[in-house]
Amino acid sequence: MLEQQQWLGFEINQRKLALPLSAVASAFYSVLLKTPAKPFGLEVHEGVPVFLLSPAELFGVELKTLENESEPSSWVIVLKSNEDADIGFRVQKTIGPFHAVINLENQIHYLDQVLDVVSLLENTHD
């Protein structure tokens, strides 16, 4: 039998994705201002700088640009890292954390949702 893992799900432009919870350092709510700010760059949370990258840079997954999103990306997920700087990315919603088993299609079923599992690119977390 396959062993359940802990996951953190998230949504970007109506696409539901998941990361192993072991790859996540924290998640926090941070509203983008109405000014023409970009969803990537630098965010300071509790006095600590977090460098925000695009999902394509972190996971190699092409998603619709966040600049044209219908719903603001108000959550930031910070990844665990061995680096001096924290790296994260913006999402519209978070799901979980929760326990689930990954299937052969690299997906997780949680409640009534199907989430695609993403993996960090090698150069983003070492």
N, C-alpha and C positions, 0 to 999 in steps of 0.2 A: 504494500500500500504506500502511496505517495504521502510524504510528510507535509503538513501545513506550514506555511511561513507567514510572517507578519508583513503586511503591505500598507503603503500609503497610496491611495488613488488620488487623481487630480483630473481636472478638465480644462482643456485649452480649445477654444473655438468649437465646442460641442464634441470634441474627440476625447474619449475617456481613456486614460493611461494609468499605469501603476509602476511604482518602484518598490524594491524591497525596503522595508522600514529600516533595515540596518545601514542603508546608504544615506539616510536622512538625519541631519543634525537637529533641525527645528523647522517649524512653519509658523508664520505670523501674518496677521492682517495688516495691510498697508495700502491705503487708498491712493491711487494716482490722482494728482490734481488735475483740474480741468484745463490747465495750460497745455501747450503742445509738447508735453514731456514724452520722452520715449520710454517704452517698457524695459529697456536695457540700459545698463550703466551702473551707477552706484546708489545704493540705499544704505542708510545708517539706521541700525536697529539696536537699541539699548547701548549706544555708544560704540558699537562695533560695525565697521564697514563691511558691506556685503556686495560683491561684484555680481551684477545680474547679467546673465548670458542668455542667448536665445536657445530654445529647445534643439534646434538644428546643431548648434555648437556643442551641446552637451550630450545629445543622444543620437545624432545623425538622422533624426526624423524630421522630415519636412512637414511643417504645419502652416496653415494660413497665417499670414502676418498678424501679429497682435495689434498693430496700429489700426487695422480695419475691423477690429472685433466689435460685435454688437453689445457685448457685456464687458465691463471693465475687469481687468485682472487685478483683483484686490488682495490676493494671497501671494506670499513669497515662500518658497520652499528652499531651505538652505541645506546643501549637501555636506556630508562628512568629508573631511579632507585632511591630508597630512601636510598641507601647505600652511603658510602663515596667514593667508587671506581666505575669507569665507567666500564661497561661490554659490549662487542660487539662481532661481528663475521664477518668473511670475506665472500664476495660473488664475483661472476664473473661480474655480471651486476646488475644495479638497474633499476627499472621501476617505473616511476611516480615521485612524488605522484599524485594520481588520485582519483576521486569519483567513487564508484561502490556499488552495492548491492550484498551481499553474498547470494548464492542459497542454496537449501536443501542438496546438495552434499558437502557443505563446500568449495565451489569454487567461484571465481570471474571471470567474463568475462570483459576483458578490451581490446578494439580494436579487434585485431584478436587473442588474447592470452587468455588462460585459466590458472588461477593461483590457486593453492591449498592454503587455509588459514591455517596458523600455529598459535598455541597459546603457550605462554611462560609457562614453568613448574612453579609451585608454588614457589619453592625455589630460582628462578633466578631473581626475580624482587621485592621482598619485603624487 
